[in-house]
Amino acid sequence: MQITILPNRVMSTMENETLMEALIRHHLPVQNICNGKGTCGKCKVRMTGHVTPPSERDLEHLNDTEIKAGIRLACAVKPEEGMLIELNFVESQDRKESVLLGLKATTLNPGIEKVFVKSSIPSLADERGDWDRFVDELSFVTGKSYDKASLYVLSKVPAVLRAGEFALTATVYGDEILDVEAGDTTKRFYGVAIDIGTTSVAAALVDLNQGNIVKVVSAENEQTAYGADVISRITYARESQENALTLRASVRRTINHLLEELASQTNVSKNEMYKMTLVGNTTMHHLFIGLEISHLAVSPFVSVCNRPLEFTADELGMEINPRGKILFLPNIGSFVGADTVGAIKGAPAVLEPGNHLLIDLGTNCELFLKTEDTMIACSTAAGPAFEGAGIAHGMRAKIGAIEGVSLTTEGQVICQVIGEQEPIGICGSGLIEGIDELRKVGVVNKQGKIVDPEKSPTLSPELGKRIRMGEKGREFVLTYGTDQGFDVTLSQKDIGELQLAKGAVCAGIKTLVEMAKITIADLDSVTLSGTFATYLKAINILNIGLVPDIAPEKIKTVGNAAHVGALMALIDQQEFTKAGELYHRISHVELGGSPKFSNYFMTSMYLERNS
């Protein structure tokens, strides 16, 4: 029997051997930490084409997103003729791209269209002006009237008409002609969906003729140089108009760099990008546009505008087609922005009958609760720990980041690293799993303190040796660096940062549920949104009390739903319209100063299941 190992290797298998055994026999790279016993969950491969149903081992170790993406444990796969297997798939892609792979439009109605028209040639018998001639033909083709003429397009028409021998393509938005090009360019039609996160920004290039994603890129938000969270950036912006302009320029520059990267990695020019949809929290929204943010910082925390907004690219300095449309989904309130509306659109199951909680995890964490009687939303400042910021060896989920940790009571420490190389840091998912593992083996107590190994007789000596005094208290060594590398550790301060973040989220959930007059047990589902959340395991987030104690099967992950919402609005203009209707129906509540939230926060700091 033969199976293909992508991109071009054919591997023969023997009767009754597992895929893991075959890979090892052919000296192909696969993690084999538990020697094929199925206990470590590290031997991940991706199956393309025919995908076998998940085994019990797969269900135990893999999350829903991984299973849907065709990822399986090699130790549990029985080879079948013609299988296509991909190894090292993590190394070749950014996580922002991974969580969007496979997204395909079901409805394609971007609101902007390209129309090819062929005009008659001027003559003494037909002396119509170039614009009139072109618009008359366009109206005949589309059945619509175009009474408005922008100076930008009007000045281009004579040259474009003659360059294409009076055949041209018009890009049309409603009754507005955005641009004209010589000849038939209808197949070159693209848009971009942007998720402006507090810590990172992601951009997805979409073919608006097909509805499929061409490429996804992401980068750190350049605003992080001026503050890790929204409060610090508001404070910085309020100091002077120059500071506010600096923050505006930073995020715009970040997005334009991503647009340049999209263009360089594809054969799509920026001028062929005609529509952009954006989501982000209210602060990111205001700073990007250049709106006043000082009133967001003081009670009653008033934003400038919550309605959906529309601009042209040249108005906002976006380097796509200068007449391209820039659409912002609506905000809900002061710290609950368009990213929450996008997440609701991107995870529509939260609007189904029943009680459903959506948690959009990030530097600024948004909560949305839908019950039979109400829809309410709030924000809680989780801080940047989930994104790896504020952590001694924290980093974004890139190659070299520890994304998973497994410890045994005997003292074995196993770290799963993106790209399977020497670790250079730890990302959010590794932080949460690592701290849960430290808690389970007794390195960290429920108060979050790293224990003194000399006063902990039940602690494994091997684990005890990894506890040492650092510059800011005790720290635990996850991995020892080689001569060229360095030790990756979790410090007492790192654990404290995680406790603050998870405590705020858990307290926010409890407060929101109480306001809705239901209980945690009444929730039919808890949906975790965000790129970071995609890689979390329900058992870890329950064990450390990130969410109150609830049946694990009620917890779902949906990837970066906010970005999906932006993509939906990009591909289907009706989704943008529906988002404008949705935000009116959601009540915003402010947790700041709430005695209930403060009380819950204090009891939510412990690293234990939280009732």
HELIX and SHEET records of a PDB file:
HELIX    1   1 LEU A   19  ARG A   25  1                                   7    
HELIX    2   2 GLU A   56  HIS A   61  1                                   6    
HELIX    3   3 ASP A   64  LYS A   68  1                                   5    
HELIX    4   4 ALA A   74  ALA A   76  5                                   3    
HELIX    5   5 ARG A   95  SER A   98  1                                   4    
HELIX    6   6 ASP A  130  THR A  142  1                                  13    
HELIX    7   7 LEU A  151  ALA A  163  1                                  13    
HELIX    8   8 GLU A  222  TYR A  226  5                                   5    
HELIX    9   9 VAL A  230  GLU A  239  1                                  10    
HELIX   10  10 GLN A  241  GLN A  265  1                                  25    
HELIX   11  11 LYS A  270  GLU A  272  5                                   3    
HELIX   12  12 THR A  282  ILE A  289  1                                   8    
HELIX   13  13 SER A  294  LEU A  296  5                                   3    
HELIX   14  14 ALA A  313  LEU A  316  1                                   4    
HELIX   15  15 ALA A  338  GLY A  346  1                                   9    
HELIX   16  16 PRO A  348  LEU A  351  5                                   4    
HELIX   17  17 PRO A  384  GLU A  387  5                                   4    
HELIX   18  18 GLY A  428  LYS A  440  1                                  13    
HELIX   19  19 PRO A  453  LYS A  455  5                                   3    
HELIX   20  20 PRO A  461  GLY A  464  1                                   4    
HELIX   21  21 GLN A  492  MET A  515  1                                  24    
HELIX   22  22 ILE A  520  ASP A  522  5                                   3    
HELIX   23  23 THR A  531  THR A  534  1                                   4    
HELIX   24  24 ALA A  538  ASN A  543  1                                   6    
HELIX   25  25 PRO A  552  LYS A  554  5                                   3    
HELIX   26  26 ALA A  561  ILE A  571  1                                  11    
HELIX   27  27 GLN A  573  LEU A  582  1                                  10    
HELIX   28  28 TYR A  583  ARG A  585  5                                   3    
HELIX   29  29 PRO A  595  THR A  603  1                                   9    
SHEET    1   A 5 ARG A   9  SER A  12  0                                        
SHEET    2   A 5 GLN A   2  ILE A   5 -1                                        
SHEET    3   A 5 LEU A  84  GLU A  86  1                                        
SHEET    4   A 5 LYS A  44  THR A  48 -1                                        
SHEET    5   A 5 ILE A  71  LEU A  73 -1                                        
SHEET    1   B 3 ILE A 112  LYS A 118  0                                        
SHEET    2   B 3 ALA A 167  TYR A 173 -1                                        
SHEET    3   B 3 GLU A 176  ALA A 182 -1                                        
SHEET    1   C 6 ASN A 212  GLU A 220  0                                        
SHEET    2   C 6 SER A 200  ASP A 207 -1                                        
SHEET    3   C 6 TYR A 190  ILE A 196 -1                                        
SHEET    4   C 6 MET A 273  GLY A 280  1                                        
SHEET    5   C 6 LYS A 325  PHE A 328  1                                        
SHEET    6   C 6 LEU A 309  THR A 312 -1                                        
SHEET    1   D 6 ILE A 555  THR A 557  0                                        
SHEET    2   D 6 SER A 525  SER A 529  1                                        
SHEET    3   D 6 HIS A 356  ASP A 360  1                                        
SHEET    4   D 6 CYS A 365  LYS A 370 -1                                        
SHEET    5   D 6 MET A 375  THR A 380 -1                                        
SHEET    6   D 6 SER A 587  HIS A 588  1                                        
SHEET    1   E 3 VAL A 413  VAL A 417  0                                        
SHEET    2   E 3 ALA A 401  LEU A 407 -1                                        
SHEET    3   E 3 GLY A 425  ILE A 426  1                                        
SHEET    1   F 3 ILE A 467  GLY A 470  0                                        
SHEET    2   F 3 GLY A 473  THR A 479 -1                                        
SHEET    3   F 3 VAL A 488  SER A 491 -1                                        
END                                                                             
